[in-house]
């Protein structure tokens, strides 16, 4: 409206009053409506055509700058332009309903997203993992794998070498067994039930126990064959002079050795029974006669058995044993050592000669240093010194305690 006032004041005065155009009726947002109404109404007559005036007022009210103004200011301006209340009311009803302006939002700004930082961290993590994996792979293939491969090959070669040695050892053992079998064929066979020479000469249990006492051998250590043989021999010495039954054999043993009846001797007695029933030297028979011609083998388990002793057959010596016996007889016996009566004197003289030789080649030690308080003495000098001190002490003690006779008056 200030622009329209300047144009009206600058134009020459004419008897006709010009109606304001829509461009001239525009009011800036910064200028108040009261000032515009006062400037525009001064010296302007009412328009003749009311329709034209209403159209200009309607166009004026529809301007965006005027729509934001207060309704009271709009009515005041229209009244000043010459409109009545009814026309102003109709124009105001034609105006659209104004929606109150929404104030701008004043919410706080959201924080920046952490997604880029997270992605960057993931990228760094994967890069480190990839780099570490590559470094470890390089170290494994360049450092560890050759050593592991060399160790594996060395173990394989060592295993093959050990297997080859074991095969050689098995082959040598098999050859040794064959050689031993061939060599042992000419050797005499060992007797399975041979008695020790100490007990083989005994013909009774008393002699057997006496020999065991001499040798300091306990009863369980005595061979069972010797005990059974002597028990059968003792039973035959009776008036009947026949082979004993099983009960009679053990009665003779228990009468001579009461230890067999105790709990400790029960296992040894069982061992005697096993030896009697399994050893081939003790022959079971149905007849009590000791004559071998009248012996009949037992027919059943319920037959009464009599036990006899059949000594083992003497084997003829083999050629090897004969050659060994002849070789031992051909070797001269060593002469017995002769002990002279002067042997002790000879030993003493040799010991004395050795002592003189050791003293001759010993380093020289001065007599002053030898008997000095801190001097070192040899074992002989030390012994002599001890004897001198003992003799001196004995003499002094005897002089001190010696009885003194009274002097004549």
C-alpha positions in Angstrom: 0.0 0.0 0.0 2.9 2.3 0.4 3.7 2.0 -3.3 0.1 3.0 -4.1 0.3 6.1 -1.9 3.4 7.3 -3.7 1.8 6.9 -7.1 -1.3 8.7 -6.0 0.6 11.7 -4.5 2.9 11.9 -7.5 0.0 11.9 -10.1 -1.8 15.3 -11.0 -5.1 16.0 -9.3 -8.2 15.3 -11.5 -11.8 15.6 -10.8 -12.3 11.8 -11.3 -11.3 9.5 -8.5 -9.4 6.4 -9.8 -10.2 3.1 -8.2 -7.3 1.2 -6.8 -6.2 -1.8 -8.9 -5.4 -5.1 -7.3 -1.7 -4.4 -7.6 -2.2 -1.1 -5.9 -4.3 -2.6 -3.1 -1.6 -5.1 -2.1 -0.3 -4.5 1.4 3.1 -5.7 2.4 3.4 -8.0 5.4 5.6 -5.6 7.3 3.3 -2.6 7.1 0.2 -2.3 9.4 -3.3 -2.1 8.1 -4.2 1.0 10.1 -1.5 3.1 8.4 -2.5 1.8 5.0 -6.2 2.6 5.6 -5.4 6.2 6.7 -3.2 6.9 3.7 -5.5 5.3 1.1 -8.8 6.9 2.3 -7.5 10.4 2.4 -9.0 12.5 -0.5 -10.6 9.6 -2.4 -14.4 9.6 -3.1 -16.6 6.4 -3.0 -16.6 4.4 -6.1 -19.8 4.6 -8.3 -20.0 0.9 -9.1 -20.5 -1.3 -6.0 -19.9 -4.5 -7.9 -16.5 -3.3 -9.0 -15.7 -2.3 -5.4 -16.8 -5.6 -4.0 -14.6 -7.4 -6.6 -11.6 -5.4 -5.7 -12.3 -6.0 -1.9 -12.7 -9.8 -2.6 -9.4 -9.8 -4.5 -7.8 -7.9 -1.7 -8.9 -10.4 0.9 -7.7 -13.4 -1.1 -4.1 -12.2 -1.2 -1.8 -14.5 0.8 -0.3 -11.6 2.8 -3.8 -10.3 3.8 -5.1 -13.7 4.8 -2.5 -13.9 7.5 -3.6 -10.6 9.0 -6.1 -10.3 11.9 -9.9 -10.2 11.1 -10.3 -6.9 12.9 -7.7 -5.1 10.9 -9.3 -6.5 7.7 -12.8 -5.2 8.7 -11.3 -1.8 9.6 -9.7 -1.5 6.2 -12.8 -2.5 4.3 -14.9 0.0 6.3 -12.5 2.7 5.3 -12.8 1.7 1.6 -16.6 2.4 1.9 -18.1 -1.0 2.4 -20.9 -1.5 4.8 -21.2 -4.2 7.5 -23.4 -6.5 5.4 -21.0 -6.5 2.5 -18.0 -7.0 4.8 -19.8 -9.9 6.5 -20.6 -11.5 3.2 -17.0 -11.1 2.0 -15.7 -12.6 5.3 -18.0 -15.6 4.9 -16.6 -16.2 1.5 -13.1 -16.4 2.8 -11.8 -20.0 3.4 -11.4 -21.2 6.9 -7.8 -20.5 8.0 -6.0 -23.3 9.6 -3.8 -22.2 12.4 -0.1 -22.3 11.5 1.7 -25.3 13.0 4.7 -24.2 14.9 8.0 -25.7 13.8 9.0 -28.8 15.6 11.7 -28.4 18.1 12.7 -32.1 18.6 16.3 -32.9 19.4 18.3 -34.1 16.5 18.9 -37.8 16.5 22.5 -39.0 17.2 24.6 -40.0 14.2 24.4 -43.6 13.1 27.1 -46.0 14.3 26.7 -48.3 11.3 29.7 -46.8 9.4 31.9 -47.2 12.4 30.6 -50.8 12.9 31.2 -51.6 9.2 34.7 -50.1 9.4 35.4 -52.2 12.5 34.2 -55.4 10.8 36.3 -54.6 7.8 39.4 -54.1 10.0 38.6 -57.3 11.9 38.2 -59.4 8.8 41.4 -57.8 7.3 43.3 -58.7 10.5 41.9 -62.3 10.5 42.7 -62.7 6.8 46.3 -61.3 7.4 46.8 -63.5 10.4 45.6 -66.6 8.6 47.8 -65.8 5.6 50.8 -65.3 8.0 50.1 -68.6 9.9 49.6 -70.5 6.6 52.9 -69.1 5.3 54.7 -70.1 8.6 53.1 -73.5 8.5 54.1 -74.3 4.9 57.5 -72.8 5.2 58.6 -73.8 8.7 56.4 -76.4 10.3 55.4 -78.6 7.4 58.9 -79.5 6.3 59.9 -80.5 9.8 56.7 -82.5 10.3 57.3 -84.2 7.0 61.0 -84.9 7.8 59.9 -86.3 11.2 57.3 -88.5 9.6 59.8 -89.9 7.1 62.4 -90.4 9.8 59.9 -92.4 11.9 59.0 -94.5 8.9 62.6 -95.3 8.1 63.3 -96.0 11.8 60.3 -98.3 11.9 61.3 -100.1 8.8 64.9 -100.5 10.1 63.6 -101.9 13.4 61.3 -104.3 11.6 64.2 -105.5 9.5 66.3 -106.0 12.7 63.5 -108.0 14.3 63.2 -110.2 11.2 66.9 -110.8 11.3 66.7 -111.6 15.0 63.8 -114.1 14.4 65.8 -115.7 11.6 68.9 -116.0 13.8 66.8 -117.4 16.7 65.2 -120.0 14.4 68.7 -121.0 13.1 70.0 -121.2 16.7 67.1 -123.4 17.7 67.8 -125.7 14.8 71.5 -125.8 15.7 70.7 -126.5 19.4 68.3 -129.3 18.4 71.0 -130.9 16.2 73.7 -130.5 18.9 71.5 -131.6 21.8 70.7 -134.8 20.0 74.0 -136.3 21.1 73.8 -135.1 24.7 72.5 -137.4 27.4 68.8 -137.0 28.3 68.2 -135.6 31.8 66.5 -137.9 34.2 63.1 -136.6 35.1 63.0 -138.2 38.6 66.6 -138.0 39.7 67.3 -137.7 43.4 70.1 -135.6 44.8 73.2 -137.6 45.6 73.0 -136.6 49.3 69.5 -138.2 49.7 69.9 -141.0 47.1 72.2 -143.0 49.5 69.7 -143.0 52.4 67.7 -146.2 52.8 65.4 -145.1 55.7 63.5 -142.1 56.9 65.7 -141.7 60.0 68.8 -141.5 57.8 67.1 -139.1 55.5 66.1 -136.8 58.4 69.6 -137.0 59.9 71.2 -136.0 56.5 68.7 -133.2 56.2 69.7 -131.9 59.7 73.3 -132.0 58.7 72.7 -130.1 55.5 70.3 -127.7 57.4 67.5 -128.5 55.0 63.9 -128.2 56.2 61.3 -131.0 55.7 59.4 -129.3 52.8 62.7 -129.0 50.9 63.4 -132.8 51.0 62.5 -134.4 47.7 59.1 -136.2 47.8 60.6 -139.2 45.9 63.2 -139.8 48.6 60.6 -139.7 51.4 58.2 -142.1 49.6 61.0 -144.5 48.7 62.3 -144.6 52.3 58.8 -145.0 53.7 58.3 -148.1 51.4 61.7 -149.4 52.4 60.9 -149.0 56.2 57.6 -150.8 55.7 59.3 -153.7 54.0 61.6 -154.1 56.9 58.7 -155.4 59.0 57.9 -159.1 59.7 55.6 -159.4 56.7 58.2 -157.9 54.2 55.6 -156.9 51.6 54.5 -153.7 49.7 52.4 -151.3 51.7 49.0 -149.8 50.8 48.5 -146.1 50.4 47.3 -145.7 54.0 50.2 -147.7 55.3 52.7 -145.5 53.4 51.3 -142.3 54.9 51.1 -143.9 58.4 54.8 -144.6 58.2 55.5 -141.0 57.1 53.2 -139.5 59.8 54.8 -141.7 62.5 58.3 -140.5 61.6 57.3 -136.9 60.7 54.5 -135.7 63.0 54.6 -132.3 61.3 52.6 -133.8 58.3 49.5 -134.1 60.6 49.4 -130.3 61.3 47.7 -127.7 59.2 51.0 -126.5 57.9 52.0 -129.9 56.7 48.7 -130.7 54.9 49.8 -129.1 51.6 53.1 -131.0 51.6 51.2 -134.2 52.3 49.0 -133.5 49.3 52.2 -133.0 47.3 53.4 -136.4 48.5 50.2 -138.0 47.3 50.4 -136.4 43.9 54.0 -137.6 43.5 53.0 -141.1 44.5 50.2 -141.3 42.0 52.0 -139.7 39.1 55.6 -140.7 39.4 56.6 -143.6 37.2 59.1 -145.0 39.8 56.2 -146.0 42.1 54.3 -148.9 40.6 50.8 -149.8 41.8 50.0 -153.5 42.1 47.1 -155.7 43.3 49.5 -158.1 45.1 51.4 -157.1 48.2 54.3 -159.3 47.2 57.5 -157.3 46.3 58.3 -159.9 43.6 58.1 -158.3 40.1 56.9 -161.6 38.5 53.7 -161.7 40.6 52.7 -158.1 39.8 49.3 -157.6 38.1 48.2 -154.2 36.9 45.0 -152.9 38.6 41.7 -153.4 36.7 39.5 -150.7 38.3 39.6 -147.7 40.5 38.1 -149.6 43.5 40.9 -152.2 43.7 43.2 -152.2 46.7 46.5 -150.9 45.5 49.9 -151.9 46.9 52.8 -149.6 46.1 56.3 -150.7 45.1 59.4 -148.9 44.1 61.1 -149.6 40.8 64.6 -148.0 40.6 65.4 -146.2 37.4 67.4 -148.1 34.8 71.0 -147.1 34.4 71.7 -145.6 31.1 75.0 -146.4 29.3 77.1 -143.3 28.8 77.1 -141.7 25.4 80.1 -141.2 23.2 80.3 -137.6 24.3 80.3 -138.5 27.9 82.9 -141.1 27.4 85.2 -138.6 25.6 84.6 -136.0 28.3 85.5 -138.6 31.0 88.7 -139.6 29.2 89.6 -136.0 28.7 89.2 -135.2 32.4 91.4 -138.2 33.4 94.1 -137.2 30.9 94.4 -133.7 32.3 97.2 -133.6 35.0 96.0 -132.7 38.5 97.5 -129.5 39.9 100.2 -130.0 42.5 99.1 -129.2 46.1 100.4 -126.0 47.6 103.3 -126.6 49.9 103.5 -124.7 53.2 107.0 -124.2 54.6 107.7 -123.6 58.3 109.6 -120.5 57.4 106.6 -119.0 55.4 105.7 -116.6 58.2 109.3 -115.3 58.5 109.5 -114.9 54.8 106.3 -112.9 54.7 107.6 -110.6 57.6 110.9 -110.0 55.8 109.1 -109.1 52.6 106.9 -106.6 54.4 109.9 -105.1 56.1 111.7 -104.8 52.8 108.7 -103.0 51.3 108.6 -100.6 54.3 112.3 -99.8 53.9 111.8 -99.2 50.1 108.9 -96.8 50.8 110.9 -94.9 53.4 114.0 -94.7 51.1 112.1 -93.0 48.2 110.0 -90.8 50.5 110.7 -87.0 50.4 113.1 -85.7 53.0 111.6 -84.0 56.0 113.8 -82.2 58.5 113.8 -83.5 62.1 113.1 -80.0 63.4 110.0 -79.7 61.2 109.0 -83.3 62.0 108.9 -82.7 65.8 107.6 -79.2 65.6 104.1 -78.5 67.1 102.5 -78.1 63.6 104.7 -80.5 61.7 103.3 -83.5 59.9 104.4 -86.9 60.9 104.2 -90.2 59.2 102.3 -93.2 60.6 105.4 -94.9 61.9 106.7 -91.7 63.6 103.3 -91.0 65.1 103.1 -94.6 66.5 106.6 -94.2 68.0 105.7 -90.8 69.5 102.5 -92.3 71.1 104.5 -95.2 72.6 107.1 -92.8 74.1 104.4 -90.7 75.6 102.7 -93.7 77.1 106.0 -95.0 78.6 106.8 -91.5 80.0 103.4 -91.3 81.6 103.8 -94.8 83.1 107.2 -93.9 84.6 106.0 -90.6 86.1 103.0 -92.3 87.6 105.1 -95.1 89.1 107.5 -92.5 90.6 104.7 -90.5 92.1 103.0 -93.4 93.8 106.1 -95.3 94.7 106.5 -96.1 98.5 109.5 -94.2 99.9 111.4 -95.8 102.8 112.1 -93.7 105.9 115.6 -92.2 106.1 117.9 -93.5 109.0 118.3 -91.1 111.9 
